[in-house]
Amino acid sequence: MSISKRLHDATVMALLASHISFFEQHTHGHILNRFTTDIKTLDNFVFAFLEMIDYFVKCLTAVIIVIYLYPTVLLFIIPSVVYLMHLR
């Protein structure tokens, strides 16, 4: 939540620091519509990034637990990873 708040505050400060000619060329509705669209995009990006990190940590934890409990799985994992890297 604090990430979104900081991004919002930075966006507002950048908008307020713009030249007066910007406000003369664009209507208030256009500025407000663009601002809300940008904030929505930023919020979606932050949420997707945090969701991706959560998914990555869960997958990595599961792999570590499986390798810890069944070390013989490495006999299958290592050749599979090498083969997949070769295909890539």
N, CA, C and O atoms as CSV, one atom per row, in Angstrom:
chain,resi,resn,atom,element,x,y,z
A,1,MET,N,N,0.820,-1.194,0.000
A,1,MET,CA,C,0.000,0.000,0.000
A,1,MET,C,C,0.863,1.258,0.000
A,1,MET,O,O,0.517,2.259,-0.627
A,2,SER,N,N,1.988,1.197,0.708
A,2,SER,CA,C,2.842,2.383,0.755
A,2,SER,C,C,3.503,2.634,-0.600
A,2,SER,O,O,3.803,3.778,-0.940
A,3,ILE,N,N,3.734,1.569,-1.378
A,3,ILE,CA,C,4.300,1.752,-2.716
A,3,ILE,C,C,3.335,2.560,-3.576
A,3,ILE,O,O,3.741,3.503,-4.255
A,4,SER,N,N,2.073,2.193,-3.544
A,4,SER,CA,C,1.066,2.912,-4.339
A,4,SER,C,C,0.946,4.359,-3.882
A,4,SER,O,O,0.794,5.261,-4.705
A,5,LYS,N,N,1.013,4.584,-2.573
A,5,LYS,CA,C,0.911,5.946,-2.043
A,5,LYS,C,C,2.094,6.795,-2.499
A,5,LYS,O,O,1.916,7.951,-2.884
A,6,ARG,N,N,3.296,6.229,-2.457
A,6,ARG,CA,C,4.468,6.984,-2.901
A,6,ARG,C,C,4.407,7.296,-4.395
A,6,ARG,O,O,4.758,8.398,-4.816
A,7,LEU,N,N,3.956,6.311,-5.207
A,7,LEU,CA,C,3.818,6.550,-6.639
A,7,LEU,C,C,2.768,7.621,-6.919
A,7,LEU,O,O,2.956,8.472,-7.789
A,8,HIS,N,N,1.669,7.575,-6.183
A,8,HIS,CA,C,0.605,8.571,-6.342
A,8,HIS,C,C,1.130,9.951,-5.982
A,8,HIS,O,O,0.905,10.913,-6.715
A,9,ASP,N,N,1.828,10.052,-4.859
A,9,ASP,CA,C,2.359,11.351,-4.437
A,9,ASP,C,C,3.366,11.897,-5.444
A,9,ASP,O,O,3.361,13.092,-5.739
A,10,ALA,N,N,4.224,11.035,-5.968
A,10,ALA,CA,C,5.204,11.480,-6.956
A,10,ALA,C,C,4.526,11.943,-8.238
A,10,ALA,O,O,4.963,12.909,-8.863
A,11,THR,N,N,3.466,11.257,-8.627
A,11,THR,CA,C,2.733,11.640,-9.833
A,11,THR,C,C,2.035,12.986,-9.642
A,11,THR,O,O,2.046,13.825,-10.543
A,12,VAL,N,N,1.438,13.190,-8.487
A,12,VAL,CA,C,0.771,14.463,-8.197
A,12,VAL,C,C,1.785,15.600,-8.188
A,12,VAL,O,O,1.527,16.668,-8.743
A,13,MET,N,N,2.940,15.374,-7.558
A,13,MET,CA,C,3.960,16.422,-7.513
A,13,MET,C,C,4.480,16.756,-8.913
A,13,MET,O,O,4.734,17.920,-9.220
A,14,ALA,N,N,4.641,15.728,-9.766
A,14,ALA,CA,C,5.088,15.977,-11.141
A,14,ALA,C,C,4.025,16.761,-11.915
A,14,ALA,O,O,4.359,17.632,-12.719
A,15,LEU,N,N,2.767,16.458,-11.678
A,15,LEU,CA,C,1.688,17.184,-12.355
A,15,LEU,C,C,1.637,18.631,-11.885
A,15,LEU,O,O,1.460,19.544,-12.691
A,16,LEU,N,N,1.791,18.837,-10.588
A,16,LEU,CA,C,1.749,20.199,-10.060
A,16,LEU,C,C,2.971,21.020,-10.468
A,16,LEU,O,O,2.908,22.249,-10.506
A,17,ALA,N,N,4.080,20.350,-10.770
A,17,ALA,CA,C,5.306,21.058,-11.161
A,17,ALA,C,C,5.347,21.373,-12.653
A,17,ALA,O,O,6.289,22.014,-13.119
A,18,SER,N,N,4.351,20.938,-13.401
A,18,SER,CA,C,4.368,21.188,-14.843
A,18,SER,C,C,4.068,22.660,-15.133
A,18,SER,O,O,3.521,23.381,-14.298
A,19,HIS,N,N,4.440,23.076,-16.327
A,19,HIS,CA,C,4.279,24.477,-16.733
A,19,HIS,C,C,2.802,24.822,-16.898
A,19,HIS,O,O,1.966,23.954,-17.146
A,20,ILE,N,N,2.509,26.093,-16.756
A,20,ILE,CA,C,1.135,26.569,-16.869
A,20,ILE,C,C,0.591,26.359,-18.281
A,20,ILE,O,O,-0.617,26.230,-18.476
A,21,SER,N,N,1.489,26.327,-19.256
A,21,SER,CA,C,1.039,26.124,-20.634
A,21,SER,C,C,0.408,24.733,-20.813
A,21,SER,O,O,-0.478,24.548,-21.647
A,22,PHE,N,N,0.871,23.773,-20.029
A,22,PHE,CA,C,0.263,22.439,-20.088
A,22,PHE,C,C,-1.213,22.507,-19.704
A,22,PHE,O,O,-2.058,21.882,-20.346
A,23,PHE,N,N,-1.519,23.269,-18.653
A,23,PHE,CA,C,-2.905,23.384,-18.196
A,23,PHE,C,C,-3.743,24.228,-19.153
A,23,PHE,O,O,-4.960,24.059,-19.233
A,24,GLU,N,N,-3.095,25.128,-19.870
A,24,GLU,CA,C,-3.828,25.940,-20.851
A,24,GLU,C,C,-4.174,25.136,-22.101
A,24,GLU,O,O,-5.191,25.392,-22.746
A,25,GLN,N,N,-3.324,24.161,-22.443
A,25,GLN,CA,C,-3.541,23.383,-23.657
A,25,GLN,C,C,-4.512,22.228,-23.462
A,25,GLN,O,O,-5.137,21.783,-24.424
A,26,HIS,N,N,-4.651,21.733,-22.235
A,26,HIS,CA,C,-5.489,20.565,-21.968
A,26,HIS,C,C,-6.621,20.941,-21.019
A,26,HIS,O,O,-6.461,21.765,-20.119
A,27,THR,N,N,-7.757,20.314,-21.247
A,27,THR,CA,C,-8.905,20.573,-20.375
A,27,THR,C,C,-8.723,19.836,-19.052
A,27,THR,O,O,-7.942,18.890,-18.947
A,28,HIS,N,N,-9.459,20.290,-18.058
A,28,HIS,CA,C,-9.376,19.661,-16.734
A,28,HIS,C,C,-9.836,18.208,-16.786
A,28,HIS,O,O,-9.279,17.343,-16.111
A,29,GLY,N,N,-10.851,17.957,-17.590
A,29,GLY,CA,C,-11.351,16.591,-17.719
A,29,GLY,C,C,-10.324,15.662,-18.340
A,29,GLY,O,O,-10.173,14.518,-17.912
A,30,HIS,N,N,-9.615,16.155,-19.352
A,30,HIS,CA,C,-8.583,15.350,-20.002
A,30,HIS,C,C,-7.442,15.052,-19.031
A,30,HIS,O,O,-6.954,13.923,-18.978
A,31,ILE,N,N,-7.017,16.049,-18.269
A,31,ILE,CA,C,-5.937,15.851,-17.292
A,31,ILE,C,C,-6.367,14.865,-16.226
A,31,ILE,O,O,-5.607,13.965,-15.871
A,32,LEU,N,N,-7.578,15.023,-15.710
A,32,LEU,CA,C,-8.068,14.123,-14.667
A,32,LEU,C,C,-8.238,12.702,-15.178
A,32,LEU,O,O,-7.905,11.744,-14.481
A,33,ASN,N,N,-8.756,12.563,-16.395
A,33,ASN,CA,C,-8.934,11.237,-16.984
A,33,ASN,C,C,-7.587,10.547,-17.181
A,33,ASN,O,O,-7.436,9.367,-16.864
A,34,ARG,N,N,-6.611,11.286,-17.703
A,34,ARG,CA,C,-5.274,10.712,-17.914
A,34,ARG,C,C,-4.614,10.349,-16.583
A,34,ARG,O,O,-3.973,9.305,-16.469
A,35,PHE,N,N,-4.773,11.210,-15.583
A,35,PHE,CA,C,-4.182,10.966,-14.274
A,35,PHE,C,C,-4.771,9.710,-13.638
A,35,PHE,O,O,-4.025,8.875,-13.127
A,36,THR,N,N,-6.074,9.566,-13.660
A,36,THR,CA,C,-6.694,8.385,-13.054
A,36,THR,C,C,-6.329,7.114,-13.813
A,36,THR,O,O,-6.151,6.060,-13.203
A,37,THR,N,N,-6.217,7.205,-15.135
A,37,THR,CA,C,-5.800,6.037,-15.924
A,37,THR,C,C,-4.374,5.626,-15.570
A,37,THR,O,O,-4.082,4.440,-15.422
A,38,ASP,N,N,-3.484,6.617,-15.434
A,38,ASP,CA,C,-2.095,6.314,-15.076
A,38,ASP,C,C,-1.995,5.702,-13.681
A,38,ASP,O,O,-1.227,4.763,-13.473
A,39,ILE,N,N,-2.749,6.213,-12.742
A,39,ILE,CA,C,-2.731,5.666,-11.378
A,39,ILE,C,C,-3.269,4.242,-11.376
A,39,ILE,O,O,-2.731,3.379,-10.683
A,40,LYS,N,N,-4.318,3.989,-12.138
A,40,LYS,CA,C,-4.873,2.638,-12.240
A,40,LYS,C,C,-3.839,1.677,-12.822
A,40,LYS,O,O,-3.687,0.557,-12.334
A,41,THR,N,N,-3.132,2.110,-13.861
A,41,THR,CA,C,-2.089,1.282,-14.474
A,41,THR,C,C,-0.968,0.995,-13.481
A,41,THR,O,O,-0.500,-0.140,-13.388
A,42,LEU,N,N,-0.536,2.008,-12.742
A,42,LEU,CA,C,0.509,1.809,-11.739
A,42,LEU,C,C,0.066,0.842,-10.649
A,42,LEU,O,O,0.835,-0.027,-10.238
A,43,ASP,N,N,-1.164,0.987,-10.181
A,43,ASP,CA,C,-1.674,0.084,-9.140
A,43,ASP,C,C,-1.728,-1.353,-9.638
A,43,ASP,O,O,-1.371,-2.277,-8.907
A,44,ASN,N,N,-2.172,-1.549,-10.876
A,44,ASN,CA,C,-2.216,-2.900,-11.440
A,44,ASN,C,C,-0.815,-3.481,-11.603
A,44,ASN,O,O,-0.601,-4.668,-11.361
A,45,PHE,N,N,0.140,-2.645,-12.012
A,45,PHE,CA,C,1.516,-3.109,-12.176
A,45,PHE,C,C,2.117,-3.515,-10.841
A,45,PHE,O,O,2.764,-4.559,-10.747
A,46,VAL,N,N,1.914,-2.709,-9.810
A,46,VAL,CA,C,2.450,-3.025,-8.482
A,46,VAL,C,C,1.834,-4.322,-7.971
A,46,VAL,O,O,2.545,-5.174,-7.439
A,47,PHE,N,N,0.531,-4.481,-8.123
A,47,PHE,CA,C,-0.130,-5.701,-7.656
A,47,PHE,C,C,0.379,-6.922,-8.409
A,47,PHE,O,O,0.635,-7.958,-7.796
A,48,ALA,N,N,0.532,-6.820,-9.722
A,48,ALA,CA,C,1.022,-7.955,-10.506
A,48,ALA,C,C,2.454,-8.303,-10.130
A,48,ALA,O,O,2.806,-9.481,-10.067
A,49,PHE,N,N,3.285,-7.295,-9.879
A,49,PHE,CA,C,4.672,-7.539,-9.486
A,49,PHE,C,C,4.735,-8.246,-8.135
A,49,PHE,O,O,5.482,-9.211,-7.975
A,50,LEU,N,N,3.959,-7.773,-7.168
A,50,LEU,CA,C,3.960,-8.413,-5.845
A,50,LEU,C,C,3.389,-9.827,-5.917
A,50,LEU,O,O,3.852,-10.720,-5.208
A,51,GLU,N,N,2.396,-10.031,-6.761
A,51,GLU,CA,C,1.829,-11.363,-6.943
A,51,GLU,C,C,2.852,-12.305,-7.572
A,51,GLU,O,O,2.924,-13.476,-7.197
A,52,MET,N,N,3.644,-11.808,-8.523
A,52,MET,CA,C,4.684,-12.612,-9.153
A,52,MET,C,C,5.766,-12.992,-8.145
A,52,MET,O,O,6.233,-14.131,-8.144
A,53,ILE,N,N,6.167,-12.064,-7.295
A,53,ILE,CA,C,7.168,-12.365,-6.272
A,53,ILE,C,C,6.640,-13.417,-5.308
A,53,ILE,O,O,7.373,-14.332,-4.931
A,54,ASP,N,N,5.383,-13.300,-4.906
A,54,ASP,CA,C,4.772,-14.283,-4.014
A,54,ASP,C,C,4.758,-15.673,-4.649
A,54,ASP,O,O,5.078,-16.660,-3.987
A,55,TYR,N,N,4.393,-15.753,-5.917
A,55,TYR,CA,C,4.358,-17.026,-6.630
A,55,TYR,C,C,5.759,-17.623,-6.741
A,55,TYR,O,O,5.939,-18.826,-6.550
A,56,PHE,N,N,6.751,-16.784,-7.051
A,56,PHE,CA,C,8.126,-17.253,-7.169
A,56,PHE,C,C,8.640,-17.807,-5.848
A,56,PHE,O,O,9.279,-18.859,-5.831
A,57,VAL,N,N,8.374,-17.123,-4.750
A,57,VAL,CA,C,8.825,-17.588,-3.428
A,57,VAL,C,C,8.157,-18.913,-3.075
A,57,VAL,O,O,8.811,-19.809,-2.541
A,58,LYS,N,N,6.881,-19.049,-3.362
A,58,LYS,CA,C,6.183,-20.304,-3.075
A,58,LYS,C,C,6.743,-21.458,-3.902
A,58,LYS,O,O,6.936,-22.555,-3.377
A,59,CYS,N,N,7.005,-21.227,-5.177
A,59,CYS,CA,C,7.571,-22.285,-6.032
A,59,CYS,C,C,8.973,-22.666,-5.575
A,59,CYS,O,O,9.309,-23.848,-5.508
A,60,LEU,N,N,9.780,-21.680,-5.266
A,60,LEU,CA,C,11.138,-21.950,-4.811
A,60,LEU,C,C,11.128,-22.715,-3.493
A,60,LEU,O,O,11.929,-23.631,-3.305
A,61,THR,N,N,10.245,-22.355,-2.590
A,61,THR,CA,C,10.123,-23.071,-1.321
A,61,THR,C,C,9.711,-24.512,-1.549
A,61,THR,O,O,10.261,-25.415,-0.919
A,62,ALA,N,N,8.764,-24.744,-2.429
A,62,ALA,CA,C,8.320,-26.108,-2.714
A,62,ALA,C,C,9.456,-26.943,-3.304
A,62,ALA,O,O,9.629,-28.103,-2.931
A,63,VAL,N,N,10.222,-26.365,-4.215
A,63,VAL,CA,C,11.339,-27.095,-4.814
A,63,VAL,C,C,12.394,-27.420,-3.765
A,63,VAL,O,O,12.921,-28.533,-3.744
A,64,ILE,N,N,12.705,-26.475,-2.906
A,64,ILE,CA,C,13.700,-26.711,-1.854
A,64,ILE,C,C,13.243,-27.803,-0.901
A,64,ILE,O,O,14.041,-28.652,-0.501
A,65,ILE,N,N,11.978,-27.790,-0.537
A,65,ILE,CA,C,11.454,-28.823,0.375
A,65,ILE,C,C,11.515,-30.199,-0.277
A,65,ILE,O,O,11.906,-31.177,0.361
A,66,VAL,N,N,11.128,-30.273,-1.547
A,66,VAL,CA,C,11.163,-31.568,-2.244
A,66,VAL,C,C,12.595,-32.075,-2.358
A,66,VAL,O,O,12.844,-33.262,-2.148
A,67,ILE,N,N,13.530,-31.207,-2.682
A,67,ILE,CA,C,14.927,-31.622,-2.797
A,67,ILE,C,C,15.480,-32.029,-1.438
A,67,ILE,O,O,16.269,-32.969,-1.343
A,68,TYR,N,N,15.074,-31.332,-0.396
A,68,TYR,CA,C,15.544,-31.672,0.954
A,68,TYR,C,C,15.004,-33.038,1.394
A,68,TYR,O,O,15.735,-33.834,1.983
A,69,LEU,N,N,13.743,-33.302,1.111
A,69,LEU,CA,C,13.131,-34.561,1.547
A,69,LEU,C,C,13.525,-35.746,0.674
A,69,LEU,O,O,13.681,-36.863,1.168
A,70,TYR,N,N,13.687,-35.499,-0.626
A,70,TYR,CA,C,14.013,-36.576,-1.566
A,70,TYR,C,C,15.204,-36.158,-2.427
A,70,TYR,O,O,15.012,-35.718,-3.561
A,71,PRO,N,N,16.423,-36.286,-1.918
A,71,PRO,CA,C,17.587,-35.836,-2.692
A,71,PRO,C,C,17.797,-36.616,-3.992
A,71,PRO,O,O,18.488,-36.142,-4.894
A,72,THR,N,N,17.213,-37.792,-4.090
A,72,THR,CA,C,17.362,-38.556,-5.333
A,72,THR,C,C,16.628,-37.904,-6.506
A,72,THR,O,O,16.880,-38.241,-7.663
A,73,VAL,N,N,15.744,-36.997,-6.214
A,73,VAL,CA,C,15.028,-36.275,-7.267
A,73,VAL,C,C,16.017,-35.460,-8.107
A,73,VAL,O,O,15.766,-35.188,-9.281
A,74,LEU,N,N,17.132,-35.076,-7.502
A,74,LEU,CA,C,18.149,-34.323,-8.236
A,74,LEU,C,C,18.675,-35.102,-9.439
A,74,LEU,O,O,19.106,-34.511,-10.429
A,75,LEU,N,N,18.636,-36.436,-9.346
A,75,LEU,CA,C,19.087,-37.248,-10.478
A,75,LEU,C,C,18.219,-37.028,-11.717
A,75,LEU,O,O,18.681,-37.200,-12.845
A,76,PHE,N,N,16.967,-36.648,-11.500
A,76,PHE,CA,C,16.054,-36.376,-12.608
A,76,PHE,C,C,15.982,-34.880,-12.943
A,76,PHE,O,O,15.788,-34.501,-14.098
A,77,ILE,N,N,16.138,-34.055,-11.934
A,77,ILE,CA,C,15.992,-32.615,-12.137
A,77,ILE,C,C,17.159,-32.046,-12.938
A,77,ILE,O,O,16.951,-31.287,-13.885
A,78,ILE,N,N,18.364,-32.404,-12.568
A,78,ILE,CA,C,19.536,-31.814,-13.221
A,78,ILE,C,C,19.564,-32.117,-14.726
A,78,ILE,O,O,19.740,-31.191,-15.518
A,79,PRO,N,N,19.397,-33.383,-15.151
A,79,PRO,CA,C,19.368,-33.610,-16.609
A,79,PRO,C,C,18.191,-32.915,-17.299
A,79,PRO,O,O,18.318,-32.452,-18.432
A,80,SER,N,N,17.063,-32.844,-16.623
A,80,SER,CA,C,15.901,-32.170,-17.224
A,80,SER,C,C,16.169,-30.683,-17.425
A,80,SER,O,O,15.829,-30.127,-18.470
A,81,VAL,N,N,16.772,-30.040,-16.439
A,81,VAL,CA,C,17.081,-28.612,-16.545
A,81,VAL,C,C,18.109,-28.373,-17.647
A,81,VAL,O,O,17.990,-27.421,-18.419
A,82,VAL,N,N,19.119,-29.241,-17.717
A,82,VAL,CA,C,20.127,-29.100,-18.765
A,82,VAL,C,C,19.478,-29.254,-20.140
A,82,VAL,O,O,19.777,-28.482,-21.052
A,83,TYR,N,N,18.605,-30.228,-20.297
A,83,TYR,CA,C,17.920,-30.447,-21.573
A,83,TYR,C,C,17.018,-29.265,-21.942
A,83,TYR,O,O,16.993,-28.836,-23.095
A,84,LEU,N,N,16.284,-28.745,-20.964
A,84,LEU,CA,C,15.408,-27.605,-21.231
A,84,LEU,C,C,16.197,-26.353,-21.586
A,84,LEU,O,O,15.761,-25.563,-22.424
A,85,MET,N,N,17.351,-26.164,-20.957
A,85,MET,CA,C,18.208,-25.014,-21.287
A,85,MET,C,C,18.766,-25.174,-22.711
A,85,MET,O,O,18.914,-24.199,-23.448
A,86,HIS,N,N,19.066,-26.401,-23.069
A,86,HIS,CA,C,19.555,-26.659,-24.428
A,86,HIS,C,C,18.452,-26.372,-25.453
A,86,HIS,O,O,18.737,-25.819,-26.515
A,87,LEU,N,N,17.216,-26.730,-25.159
A,87,LEU,CA,C,16.099,-26.436,-26.062
A,87,LEU,C,C,15.838,-24.938,-26.179
A,87,LEU,O,O,15.479,-24.432,-27.242
A,88,ARG,N,N,16.019,-24.274,-25.109
A,88,ARG,CA,C,15.763,-22.830,-25.088
A,88,ARG,C,C,16.725,-22.127,-25.993
A,88,ARG,O,O,16.675,-20.904,-26.116
